C-alpha cells in the first residue's frame, strides 16, 4: 500500500488539527472534567468534518473510512474528549451502510449537523458483541430487548445506541435503541482517563422493525457480519487515536529532554535517554503504520481481519512502552496532573484495553495464521 495520504485526506487532517488544536487546551480540558467538548464538536460540524465519511445523499462528503481515521489521529494528538469514534464509526457509519432509507434520513443528517450523539454498545459482563447475552424477542410489532451492556462510550450523552442482541433463532440482530425510551436505564461509569461511560440496562425495551440493521429472522448470519464490520472499524479507529497519543507524548518528551538539565547538560544528550527516545520513536512509527494499513484495507473494501489484529497488538503493546518511556524520562513531572502528559498516559491505557488488549489480539492473530495453508 501507499502510506502517503491523498491531498484530500491531508487537508482533512490539517483542518481537524487546526480546529481541535485551537479549542482543546490543557486549561479547557481541566474545565470540562468528564464532559465531552461540545463547543469543539459544533465547530467540527460546521466544517462538515462529522459527515466526511457519510453518504452524499444524506448531506455527507461520501469519502471513505480513512478520512475519518485521519481525524481520529488528531483526536489522539490532543487527547480531545470528542465522541467521533462512538458517534461516527460505531453509530452513523453502520447505519449509513446497513440501515434502511427511513432510519438513515431520520438520524444521519442530525449527526452531520452535530445535533445528536450516537454510540455502540459492544461490551458485556459475560458475553461478546458477536455472541451476546443481551436477548431480543420477536413481538408482533417489532422486538423486545432484555439485558445489560457496559462500558458504553459516551453512553450518558448519546441519544441512540447500536445494540447487538441474540435472537431466539440463534442469530444476532443490531438494534438501534432510543436511550430515552421506556425500559432503558443508564448508570454512569468513569473510565481510567476520567471520561464518563455508561452501563445500559434494557428491561422490556421495544424497538420497531425499521430500527434493525439486517434482518435477524430472514438471514440469521447477517447480524454477526455487521458486528464484525463495526468492530473492525472501531478497533482501527482506536489504533489511530493511539498513534496520535504516542506522537504527542513523544513530542513532549523530546522537548523536555532538550531543556531539562542534569550535571550541567540536557538529559537528552545522555545515551540511555537518547536510546529510550529512539526506541519510542520506532514504536510510534510502527503503531501509526499498522493502524494506517488496517484503516486503508477497510477503506478499500479488502479483508482486514489480520491487519486489524496486528494494528491492535501494536497499539496496545507498543503504545504502553511509548507512554511508560515518556513518563520515566519526565520523572516526577510526568505524574504532575497540571502537566499534560498524564492525560496521554491514561487515555492510552483506556485505548489499550478497549475491545481487547495485546494478548487477546496476538492470540487471535495466531489462530488466523494457524488456519492459513502452508
Buried (B, 14 or more C-beta within 10 A) or exposed (E): EEEEBEEBBEEBBEBBBEBBBEBBEEEBBEEBEBEBBBEBBBBBBEBBBBBBBBBEEBBBBBBBBBBBBBBBBBBBBBBBBBBBBBBBBBBBBBBBBBBBEEBBEBBBBBBBBBEBBBBBBBBBEEBBBBEBBBBBEBEEEBBBBBBBBBBBBBBBBBBBBBBBBBBEEEBBBBBBBBBEEEBBEBEEBEBEBBBBBBBBBBEEBBBBEEBBBBEBBEEBEBBBBBBBBBBBBBBBBBBBBBBBBBBBBBEBBBEBBEEBEEEEEBBBEBEEBEEBBEBBBEBBBBBBBBBBBBBBBBBEEEEBBBBBBBBBBBBBBBBBBBBBBBBEBBEEBBEEEEBBBBBBBBBBBBBBBBBBBBEBBBEBBEEEEEEEEE
